[in-house]
Amino acid sequence: MPEPLKVLVADDHHLFREGVVKVVSSHSDFTLVAQAANGKDALTHLRTLRPDIALLDVEMPELDGIGVTRAAYKEALPVHIIILTMYKEAAYFNTAFDLGVRGYLLKDAAIGGDLLQALLAVAKGEYYISPPISHLLVERANRWKELSAKVPSLASLTPAGKKILRLLAGNITSKQIGERLGISTRGVENHRSHIARKLDLHGHNRLLQFAIEHKQEL
């Protein structure tokens, strides 16, 4: 029999965290290795205990779930991350998936059965999105497809280039993008130059203007 997958649970709301722990502990495929009430402790556990799956609240003291995710992937920690959140907005969803999470789970449905489904899906190497917001993934793909039909050169962008273009649409700086993706400001600037060249956009701010103009499609 395979060893149970190690799971970390991080959420600052005690009662909700206990509910999540109960679900994790109830299935023989998983074993709880640690709990955390803040992002700093969660990241420490990720580094030392090397869980297979981490369930991270999006909003936590000291370091939020997105920050923990960014740090974990920057350090190439071998963990699949499922985000726990109350947010249904596309902006949060896109940020999480741009960083590489494997699941996006609404808290109000988690204990009711979604949580175990998410864990089992991610354990098999799949992705899981709470059904009420699954349309966000379809809409994201459709918008990109429509824009790509108008701007065929978008197909030449690397995955990193696509992420940076989406982040630029939020009108944030190269430094902020670097912090989100775990790369240097210079690295972001190099990506921006390559993207602008591929899209045939000239002028210092033309790429930024393009991203903002097409924010909804990105």
Secondary structure, DSSP 4 states (H G I P E B T S, - for coil): -PPPEEEEEE-S-HHHHHHHHHHHHTSTTEEEEEEESSHHHHHHHHHHH--SEEEEESS-SSS-HHHHHHHHHHTT---EEEEEES---HHHHHHHHHHT-SEEEEHHHIIIIIHHHHHHHHHTT--EE-GGGTHHHHHHHHHHHHHHHH-GGGGG--HHHHHHHHHHTTT--HHHHHHHHT--HHHHHHHHHHHHHHTT--STTHHHHHHHHTTTT-
